[in-house]
Amino acid sequence: MKRIALVAVICAFVAMPARAAIFTEDFEVDLSAWTGVGGGAHNGAIVADPLDPTSGNDVLTFTQATWGGDIFGTVAGFNLTPGQEYTVSFRYLGYDPQGAGSPGDLGGYAGLAAGFPGSHIWYYGTGTVSGAADVLIDDGQWRKYSYSFTAPLSIGNPVRLMFEDFAHPSYDTIASAPDVYFDDISFVPVPGAVLLGMLGLSVAGVKLRKRA
């Protein structure tokens, strides 16, 4: 009977549909879900896909390179569930009209922030500034990236997605824009993490009943 109950629990969770995304953005309408440093202005702009301007696909770019965070998703932010795993995914294009296809550090950065920016983490970039992983490729092609983490984060709640076209006045003498682009951003909880956590609780409950 205990085995049957445990199998029923497993089947019930396997049958659960994937959890809905917390936040998605394809930049086909406007930037009303985004704000800038301190909740003010930002340099984000919606433009046609530079690789296929007639496709009807719009994407995010920046009219000016900056540093310290530029555009932040959702003014209110969203709280994370402790122990829950989340995945952030997006498409990125590093495209310099003057030299498209040449690898370089055009300044695309993606991270998470608890404020504007306040406490924050840079996950992926075209360099290693502020601890980011140097994984975004500037080769004139759209590429998809994703990173996962388990809550809570050291930056605290609520969190916001954060993007920028990076340039620092101390060591970037020339910063052109627009030359980095983002599209199809999503922030979703990982269903498997919930399944494993709940399954662990179910197994623990069976063991406790057995001991009793």
MIDOSE-1310 file (N, C-alpha, C; in nm, 2 decimals, decimal comma, always signed):
residues 212
mkri	+0,08/-0,12/+0,00/+0,00/+0,00/+0,00/+0,09/+0,13/+0,00; +0,20/+0,12/+0,08/+0,28/+0,24/+0,09/+0,35/+0,26/-0,05; +0,39/+0,15/-0,12/+0,45/+0,17/-0,25/+0,35/+0,22/-0,35; +0,23/+0,18/-0,34/+0,13/+0,22/-0,43/+0,11/+0,37/-0,41
alva	+0,11/+0,42/-0,29/+0,08/+0,56/-0,26/+0,20/+0,64/-0,31; +0,32/+0,59/-0,29/+0,44/+0,66/-0,34/+0,44/+0,67/-0,49; +0,40/+0,56/-0,56/+0,40/+0,56/-0,71/+0,29/+0,66/-0,75; +0,18/+0,67/-0,68/+0,07/+0,76/-0,72/+0,12/+0,91/-0,71
vica	+0,20/+0,94/-0,60/+0,26/+1,07/-0,59/+0,35/+1,10/-0,70; +0,44/+1,01/-0,74/+0,53/+1,03/-0,85/+0,45/+1,06/-0,98; +0,35/+0,97/-1,01/+0,28/+0,99/-1,13/+0,20/+1,12/-1,13; +0,15/+1,16/-1,02/+0,08/+1,29/-1,01/+0,17/+1,41/-1,05
fvam	+0,29/+1,41/-1,00/+0,38/+1,52/-1,03/+0,44/+1,51/-1,17; +0,46/+1,39/-1,22/+0,51/+1,38/-1,36/+0,41/+1,43/-1,45; +0,28/+1,41/-1,42/+0,17/+1,46/-1,51/+0,15/+1,61/-1,50; +0,21/+1,68/-1,40/+0,19/+1,82/-1,39/+0,25/+1,89/-1,51
para	+0,18/+1,99/-1,56/+0,23/+2,07/-1,68/+0,35/+2,16/-1,63; +0,43/+2,20/-1,73/+0,54/+2,29/-1,70/+0,48/+2,42/-1,64; +0,56/+2,47/-1,55/+0,51/+2,59/-1,48/+0,52/+2,71/-1,57; +0,43/+2,80/-1,56/+0,42/+2,92/-1,65/+0,54/+3,01/-1,62
aift	+0,58/+3,08/-1,72/+0,69/+3,18/-1,71/+0,65/+3,29/-1,62; +0,74/+3,34/-1,53/+0,72/+3,45/-1,45/+0,72/+3,58/-1,53; +0,81/+3,59/-1,63/+0,83/+3,71/-1,71/+0,87/+3,67/-1,85; +0,81/+3,73/-1,95/+0,86/+3,71/-2,09/+0,85/+3,84/-2,16
edfe	+0,94/+3,86/-2,26/+0,94/+3,98/-2,33/+1,00/+3,95/-2,47; +0,92/+3,99/-2,58/+0,97/+3,98/-2,71/+0,99/+4,11/-2,78; +0,96/+4,22/-2,71/+0,98/+4,36/-2,76/+0,90/+4,39/-2,89; +0,78/+4,33/-2,90/+0,70/+4,36/-3,01/+0,60/+4,47/-2,99
vdls	+0,59/+4,52/-2,87/+0,49/+4,62/-2,84/+0,56/+4,75/-2,79; +0,61/+4,75/-2,67/+0,68/+4,87/-2,61/+0,77/+4,83/-2,50; +0,82/+4,93/-2,43/+0,91/+4,90/-2,31/+0,84/+4,94/-2,18; +0,71/+4,93/-2,18/+0,64/+4,97/-2,06/+0,67/+4,88/-1,94
awtg	+0,72/+4,76/-1,96/+0,76/+4,67/-1,85/+0,90/+4,69/-1,80; +0,97/+4,79/-1,85/+1,11/+4,82/-1,81/+1,12/+4,96/-1,76; +1,23/+4,97/-1,68/+1,26/+5,10/-1,62/+1,41/+5,12/-1,62; +1,46/+5,24/-1,58/+1,60/+5,27/-1,58/+1,66/+5,28/-1,45
vggg	+1,79/+5,32/-1,44/+1,86/+5,34/-1,31/+1,78/+5,43/-1,22; +1,76/+5,38/-1,09/+1,68/+5,46/-1,00/+1,53/+5,47/-1,03; +1,49/+5,38/-1,12/+1,35/+5,39/-1,16/+1,32/+5,50/-1,26; +1,43/+5,56/-1,32/+1,41/+5,67/-1,41/+1,43/+5,63/-1,56
ahng	+1,49/+5,72/-1,64/+1,51/+5,70/-1,78/+1,61/+5,59/-1,81; +1,61/+5,53/-1,93/+1,70/+5,43/-1,97/+1,74/+5,46/-2,12; +1,84/+5,38/-2,17/+1,88/+5,40/-2,31/+1,83/+5,29/-2,40; +1,73/+5,21/-2,34/+1,68/+5,10/-2,43/+1,59/+5,15/-2,54
aiva	+1,59/+5,08/-2,65/+1,51/+5,12/-2,76/+1,46/+5,00/-2,84; +1,34/+5,00/-2,90/+1,30/+4,89/-2,98/+1,32/+4,92/-3,13; +1,39/+4,83/-3,20/+1,42/+4,85/-3,34/+1,39/+4,72/-3,41; +1,39/+4,73/-3,55/+1,37/+4,61/-3,63/+1,50/+4,53/-3,62
dpld	+1,49/+4,40/-3,63/+1,60/+4,31/-3,63/+1,70/+4,35/-3,74; +1,82/+4,39/-3,70/+1,92/+4,45/-3,79/+1,96/+4,35/-3,90; +1,95/+4,22/-3,87/+1,99/+4,12/-3,97/+1,88/+4,09/-4,07; +1,76/+4,12/-4,04/+1,64/+4,10/-4,13/+1,54/+4,21/-4,10
ptsg	+1,56/+4,33/-4,14/+1,47/+4,44/-4,11/+1,33/+4,43/-4,16; +1,31/+4,35/-4,27/+1,18/+4,33/-4,32/+1,10/+4,21/-4,26; +1,15/+4,15/-4,17/+1,09/+4,03/-4,11/+0,97/+4,06/-4,02; +0,96/+4,18/-3,97/+0,86/+4,22/-3,88/+0,89/+4,19/-3,73
ndvl	+1,01/+4,14/-3,71/+1,06/+4,11/-3,57/+1,13/+4,23/-3,51; +1,08/+4,27/-3,40/+1,14/+4,38/-3,32/+1,23/+4,33/-3,21; +1,33/+4,40/-3,18/+1,43/+4,36/-3,07/+1,47/+4,48/-2,99; +1,54/+4,45/-2,88/+1,59/+4,55/-2,79/+1,73/+4,59/-2,83
tftq	+1,76/+4,72/-2,83/+1,90/+4,76/-2,84/+1,91/+4,88/-2,75; +2,03/+4,95/-2,76/+2,05/+5,07/-2,67/+2,11/+5,18/-2,75; +2,06/+5,30/-2,73/+2,10/+5,42/-2,80/+2,23/+5,48/-2,75; +2,27/+5,43/-2,63/+2,40/+5,48/-2,57/+2,45/+5,37/-2,48
atwg	+2,58/+5,35/-2,49/+2,65/+5,26/-2,40/+2,67/+5,32/-2,27; +2,66/+5,25/-2,16/+2,68/+5,30/-2,02/+2,73/+5,19/-1,93; +2,73/+5,22/-1,80/+2,77/+5,12/-1,70/+2,69/+5,13/-1,58; +2,69/+5,02/-1,49/+2,62/+5,02/-1,37/+2,47/+4,98/-1,39
gdif	+2,44/+4,92/-1,50/+2,30/+4,88/-1,53/+2,23/+4,99/-1,61; +2,15/+4,94/-1,70/+2,08/+5,04/-1,79/+1,92/+5,02/-1,78; +1,88/+4,89/-1,82/+1,74/+4,87/-1,82/+1,70/+4,75/-1,73; +1,59/+4,77/-1,66/+1,55/+4,67/-1,55/+1,41/+4,63/-1,57
gtva	+1,38/+4,50/-1,57/+1,25/+4,45/-1,60/+1,16/+4,46/-1,48; +1,04/+4,51/-1,50/+0,93/+4,52/-1,41/+0,96/+4,61/-1,29; +0,89/+4,72/-1,28/+0,91/+4,81/-1,17/+0,89/+4,75/-1,03; +0,79/+4,66/-1,02/+0,77/+4,60/-0,89/+0,86/+4,49/-0,86
gfnl	+0,92/+4,42/-0,96/+1,00/+4,31/-0,94/+0,92/+4,19/-0,90; +0,99/+4,08/-0,87/+0,91/+3,96/-0,83/+1,00/+3,88/-0,73; +0,93/+3,82/-0,63/+0,99/+3,75/-0,52/+1,01/+3,60/-0,56; +1,13/+3,55/-0,52/+1,16/+3,41/-0,55/+1,13/+3,32/-0,44
tpgq	+1,10/+3,19/-0,47/+1,06/+3,09/-0,37/+1,19/+3,02/-0,32; +1,23/+3,02/-0,20/+1,35/+2,96/-0,15/+1,35/+2,81/-0,19; +1,46/+2,76/-0,24/+1,48/+2,63/-0,29/+1,43/+2,60/-0,43; +1,37/+2,70/-0,49/+1,32/+2,68/-0,63/+1,43/+2,72/-0,73
eytv	+1,44/+2,64/-0,83/+1,54/+2,67/-0,94/+1,47/+2,75/-1,05; +1,54/+2,84/-1,10/+1,49/+2,93/-1,20/+1,59/+2,93/-1,32; +1,53/+2,96/-1,44/+1,61/+2,97/-1,56/+1,58/+3,10/-1,63; +1,68/+3,18/-1,67/+1,67/+3,29/-1,75/+1,73/+3,26/-1,89
sfry	+1,65/+3,29/-1,99/+1,70/+3,27/-2,13/+1,67/+3,39/-2,21; +1,75/+3,41/-2,32/+1,74/+3,52/-2,41/+1,82/+3,49/-2,53; +1,79/+3,57/-2,64/+1,87/+3,56/-2,76/+1,96/+3,69/-2,76; +2,08/+3,68/-2,81/+2,17/+3,79/-2,81/+2,24/+3,80/-2,95
lgyd	+2,25/+3,92/-2,99/+2,33/+3,95/-3,11/+2,43/+4,06/-3,09; +2,55/+4,04/-3,11/+2,66/+4,14/-3,11/+2,69/+4,17/-3,25; +2,65/+4,29/-3,30/+2,65/+4,33/-3,44/+2,71/+4,47/-3,46; +2,82/+4,48/-3,51/+2,88/+4,61/-3,54/+2,87/+4,64/-3,68
pqga	+2,79/+4,74/-3,72/+2,77/+4,76/-3,87/+2,90/+4,79/-3,94; +3,00/+4,84/-3,87/+3,13/+4,88/-3,93/+3,22/+4,76/-3,94; +3,19/+4,65/-3,87/+3,27/+4,53/-3,88/+3,20/+4,40/-3,84; +3,08/+4,38/-3,89/+3,00/+4,27/-3,85/+3,07/+4,14/-3,88
gspg	+3,06/+4,04/-3,79/+3,12/+3,91/-3,81/+3,26/+3,90/-3,74; +3,31/+4,02/-3,70/+3,44/+4,02/-3,63/+3,42/+4,00/-3,48; +3,48/+3,90/-3,42/+3,47/+3,88/-3,27/+3,52/+4,00/-3,20; +3,45/+4,04/-3,09/+3,50/+4,15/-3,01/+3,42/+4,17/-2,88
dlgg	+3,45/+4,27/-2,81/+3,38/+4,30/-2,68/+3,29/+4,42/-2,71; +3,17/+4,40/-2,76/+3,08/+4,51/-2,79/+3,00/+4,56/-2,67; +3,00/+4,48/-2,56/+2,95/+4,53/-2,43/+2,82/+4,48/-2,39; +2,77/+4,37/-2,45/+2,64/+4,31/-2,40/+2,66/+4,25/-2,27
yagl	+2,57/+4,28/-2,17/+2,57/+4,22/-2,04/+2,43/+4,19/-1,99; +2,42/+4,08/-1,92/+2,29/+4,04/-1,86/+2,30/+3,99/-1,72; +2,21/+4,03/-1,63/+2,22/+4,00/-1,49/+2,09/+4,01/-1,42; +2,10/+4,01/-1,29/+1,98/+4,02/-1,20/+2,01/+4,12/-1,09
aagf	+1,91/+4,20/-1,06/+1,92/+4,31/-0,96/+1,81/+4,31/-0,87; +1,84/+4,35/-0,74/+1,73/+4,36/-0,64/+1,68/+4,51/-0,64; +1,75/+4,60/-0,70/+1,71/+4,74/-0,70/+1,73/+4,79/-0,84; +1,77/+4,92/-0,85/+1,79/+4,98/-0,98/+1,93/+5,05/-0,99
pgsh	+2,04/+4,98/-0,98/+2,05/+4,84/-0,96/+2,05/+4,79/-0,82; +2,10/+4,87/-0,72/+2,11/+4,81/-0,58/+2,20/+4,69/-0,58; +2,17/+4,59/-0,50/+2,24/+4,47/-0,50/+2,22/+4,40/-0,63; +2,32/+4,35/-0,70/+2,30/+4,29/-0,83/+2,41/+4,19/-0,86
iwyy	+2,38/+4,10/-0,96/+2,48/+4,00/-1,01/+2,48/+4,01/-1,16; +2,60/+4,02/-1,22/+2,61/+4,01/-1,37/+2,64/+3,86/-1,40; +2,56/+3,79/-1,47/+2,58/+3,65/-1,51/+2,66/+3,64/-1,63; +2,61/+3,69/-1,74/+2,68/+3,67/-1,87/+2,71/+3,81/-1,93
gtgt	+2,83/+3,81/-2,00/+2,87/+3,93/-2,07/+2,96/+3,90/-2,18; +3,01/+4,01/-2,25/+3,11/+3,99/-2,35/+3,25/+4,01/-2,30; +3,25/+4,03/-2,16/+3,38/+4,04/-2,09/+3,35/+3,99/-1,95; +3,45/+4,01/-1,86/+3,44/+3,96/-1,72/+3,42/+4,07/-1,62
vsga	+3,38/+4,19/-1,66/+3,36/+4,30/-1,57/+3,25/+4,26/-1,47; +3,29/+4,29/-1,34/+3,20/+4,27/-1,23/+3,16/+4,12/-1,21; +3,26/+4,03/-1,25/+3,24/+3,89/-1,23/+3,15/+3,82/-1,33; +3,11/+3,88/-1,43/+3,03/+3,81/-1,54/+3,11/+3,70/-1,60
advl	+3,04/+3,60/-1,65/+3,11/+3,50/-1,73/+3,12/+3,55/-1,88; +3,24/+3,54/-1,93/+3,26/+3,59/-2,07/+3,21/+3,49/-2,17; +3,08/+3,49/-2,20/+3,03/+3,39/-2,29/+2,95/+3,45/-2,40; +2,91/+3,57/-2,40/+2,83/+3,63/-2,51/+2,92/+3,66/-2,63
iddg	+2,88/+3,60/-2,74/+2,97/+3,61/-2,86/+2,92/+3,72/-2,95; +3,02/+3,80/-2,99/+2,99/+3,91/-3,09/+3,04/+3,87/-3,22; +2,96/+3,80/-3,30/+3,00/+3,75/-3,43/+2,90/+3,78/-3,54; +2,81/+3,87/-3,51/+2,71/+3,91/-3,61/+2,60/+3,81/-3,63
qwrk	+2,58/+3,71/-3,54/+2,48/+3,61/-3,55/+2,39/+3,61/-3,42; +2,26/+3,58/-3,43/+2,18/+3,56/-3,32/+2,21/+3,43/-3,25; +2,23/+3,43/-3,12/+2,26/+3,31/-3,04/+2,17/+3,31/-2,92; +2,13/+3,19/-2,88/+2,05/+3,18/-2,76/+2,13/+3,14/-2,64
ysys	+2,10/+3,20/-2,52/+2,18/+3,17/-2,40/+2,08/+3,15/-2,29; +2,12/+3,07/-2,19/+2,04/+3,06/-2,07/+2,13/+3,03/-1,95; +2,08/+3,07/-1,83/+2,15/+3,04/-1,71/+2,05/+3,01/-1,60; +2,09/+2,92/-1,51/+2,00/+2,88/-1,40/+2,06/+2,90/-1,26
ftap	+1,97/+2,92/-1,17/+2,02/+2,94/-1,03/+1,91/+2,90/-0,93; +1,94/+2,87/-0,81/+1,85/+2,83/-0,71/+1,83/+2,94/-0,61; +1,71/+2,98/-0,58/+1,68/+3,08/-0,48/+1,70/+3,03/-0,34; +1,74/+3,11/-0,24/+1,75/+3,26/-0,25/+1,88/+3,30/-0,31
lsig	+1,88/+3,42/-0,37/+2,00/+3,49/-0,42/+2,06/+3,58/-0,31; +2,19/+3,60/-0,32/+2,26/+3,69/-0,22/+2,21/+3,83/-0,23; +2,15/+3,87/-0,34/+2,10/+4,01/-0,36/+1,97/+4,03/-0,30; +1,90/+3,92/-0,26/+1,77/+3,94/-0,19/+1,65/+3,96/-0,29
npvr	+1,53/+3,98/-0,23/+1,41/+4,00/-0,31/+1,36/+4,14/-0,30; +1,28/+4,19/-0,39/+1,24/+4,13/-0,52/+1,36/+4,14/-0,62; +1,35/+4,06/-0,72/+1,46/+4,06/-0,83/+1,40/+4,12/-0,96; +1,49/+4,17/-1,04/+1,46/+4,22/-1,17/+1,56/+4,17/-1,27
lmfe	+1,52/+4,15/-1,39/+1,62/+4,12/-1,50/+1,69/+4,25/-1,53; +1,82/+4,24/-1,57/+1,90/+4,36/-1,59/+1,98/+4,34/-1,72; +1,98/+4,44/-1,81/+2,06/+4,44/-1,93/+2,13/+4,57/-1,96; +2,24/+4,57/-2,03/+2,30/+4,69/-2,07/+2,40/+4,67/-2,19
dfah	+2,43/+4,78/-2,25/+2,54/+4,79/-2,35/+2,65/+4,86/-2,27; +2,75/+4,78/-2,23/+2,85/+4,83/-2,13/+2,96/+4,91/-2,20; +2,99/+5,02/-2,13/+3,11/+5,10/-2,16/+3,14/+5,18/-2,04; +3,27/+5,19/-2,00/+3,31/+5,26/-1,88/+3,41/+5,37/-1,92
psyd	+3,38/+5,49/-1,88/+3,46/+5,61/-1,92/+3,61/+5,60/-1,88; +3,64/+5,52/-1,78/+3,78/+5,50/-1,74/+3,87/+5,43/-1,84; +3,81/+5,33/-1,91/+3,89/+5,25/-2,00/+3,83/+5,22/-2,14; +3,71/+5,27/-2,17/+3,65/+5,26/-2,30/+3,65/+5,40/-2,36
tias	+3,75/+5,42/-2,44/+3,76/+5,56/-2,51/+3,65/+5,58/-2,62; +3,62/+5,47/-2,68/+3,52/+5,47/-2,79/+3,41/+5,37/-2,76; +3,29/+5,41/-2,75/+3,17/+5,32/-2,73/+3,06/+5,35/-2,83; +3,05/+5,26/-2,92/+2,94/+5,28/-3,03/+2,82/+5,22/-2,99
apdv	+2,71/+5,27/-3,03/+2,57/+5,21/-3,00/+2,48/+5,27/-3,12; +2,39/+5,18/-3,16/+2,36/+5,05/-3,11/+2,45/+4,94/-3,18; +2,50/+4,85/-3,10/+2,58/+4,74/-3,15/+2,55/+4,61/-3,07; +2,46/+4,61/-2,97/+2,42/+4,49/-2,90/+2,27/+4,48/-2,90
yfdd	+2,22/+4,36/-2,92/+2,07/+4,34/-2,93/+2,03/+4,22/-2,85; +1,91/+4,23/-2,79/+1,85/+4,12/-2,71/+1,71/+4,10/-2,76; +1,66/+3,97/-2,75/+1,53/+3,94/-2,78/+1,48/+3,81/-2,71; +1,35/+3,79/-2,71/+1,29/+3,66/-2,66/+1,34/+3,63/-2,52
isfv	+1,32/+3,72/-2,42/+1,37/+3,70/-2,29/+1,26/+3,63/-2,21; +1,30/+3,53/-2,13/+1,21/+3,46/-2,04/+1,27/+3,43/-1,91; +1,19/+3,43/-1,80/+1,23/+3,40/-1,67/+1,13/+3,29/-1,61; +1,17/+3,17/-1,60/+1,08/+3,06/-1,56/+1,13/+2,98/-1,45
pvpg	+1,04/+2,93/-1,36/+1,08/+2,83/-1,26/+1,10/+2,70/-1,33; +1,19/+2,62/-1,28/+1,22/+2,49/-1,34/+1,13/+2,38/-1,28; +1,04/+2,32/-1,36/+0,95/+2,22/-1,31/+1,02/+2,10/-1,23; +1,13/+2,06/-1,28/+1,20/+1,94/-1,22/+1,24/+1,97/-1,08
avll	+1,28/+2,09/-1,05/+1,32/+2,13/-0,92/+1,21/+2,11/-0,82; +1,09/+2,15/-0,86/+0,97/+2,14/-0,77/+0,94/+1,99/-0,75; +0,94/+1,91/-0,86/+0,91/+1,77/-0,86/+1,01/+1,70/-0,76; +1,14/+1,73/-0,77/+1,23/+1,66/-0,68/+1,21/+1,70/-0,54
gmlg	+1,18/+1,83/-0,51/+1,16/+1,87/-0,38/+1,04/+1,81/-0,31; +0,93/+1,81/-0,39/+0,81/+1,75/-0,33/+0,82/+1,60/-0,32; +0,89/+1,53/-0,41/+0,92/+1,39/-0,40/+1,00/+1,36/-0,28; +1,10/+1,44/-0,25/+1,18/+1,42/-0,13/+1,09/+1,43/+0,00
lsva	+1,00/+1,52/+0,00/+0,91/+1,53/+0,11/+0,82/+1,41/+0,12; +0,77/+1,36/+0,01/+0,69/+1,24/+0,01/+0,76/+1,12/+0,06; +0,88/+1,10/+0,02/+0,96/+0,99/+0,06/+0,99/+1,00/+0,21; +1,02/+1,12/+0,26/+1,04/+1,14/+0,40/+0,92/+1,11/+0,48
gvkl	+0,80/+1,14/+0,43/+0,67/+1,11/+0,50/+0,65/+0,96/+0,51; +0,68/+0,89/+0,40/+0,67/+0,74/+0,40/+0,76/+0,68/+0,51; +0,88/+0,73/+0,52/+0,98/+0,68/+0,62/+0,93/+0,70/+0,76; +0,88/+0,82/+0,78/+0,83/+0,86/+0,92/+0,71/+0,77/+0,96
rkra	+0,62/+0,74/+0,86/+0,51/+0,66/+0,89/+0,55/+0,51/+0,92; +0,66/+0,47/+0,85/+0,71/+0,34/+0,87/+0,77/+0,32/+1,01; +0,84/+0,43/+1,05/+0,90/+0,42/+1,19/+0,79/+0,42/+1,29; +0,69/+0,50/+1,27/+0,58/+0,51/+1,37/+0,51/+0,37/+1,38
